[in-house]
Amino acid sequence: MGNTRRTLEDLYEKTIFWSRWVQAPIYSGLSIASVFYALKFFQELYHLSFHFTEMGEIDVMLVVLALVDISMVLNLLVMVIIGGYSIFTSKINLDNHEDKPLWLEGLDAGKLKIKLASSLASISGVHLLKTFIDVRSAEESEGFEGIMVEIAIHLTFIVSSWLLAHTERIQHSYHHEPPGSEKSEGAHQGDPSSEEGHK
């Protein structure tokens, strides 16, 4: 009876562990979406190339910022696809690959969240810069309240990324505190066995 129960439990646990592959098609879909977004980049570049003489300085700057925005979103997609797959689905064997991205070194779920939050703050900053450059049309389309909402969203992203980084640093220092340090000794002051050792 005990062996049957253990066998069923092992089978169930293996099924739960296998369920991580459900995410694999999602990462494939994001890869396809990144191709379409790259096509959008070349569409904007085509518009800039063939209408450059008709555009003013501000118009050119706005198109360039749109290109920067697209590249940053693609960077975000790459981090989600590669980072998410390697953390939550299956380890990617890139240890000996000469093109292994530096940001994959020591990447875990906490660090990935920080990188994503920082990327979102950067993308939001580019959108805000576009709004400030063409503030007149922004006031006409969104109004002053709409601009303030954009500023509030950008500040929210910045604060969120800072809080995530601060939380991750606290957790990292807690888990990697040397045994002989003062913090480690202070953490065990409430341990009855340590008090007995001092008596």
Order of alpha helices (4+ residues) and beta strands (2+ residues): alpha-alpha-alpha-alpha-alpha-alpha-alpha-alpha
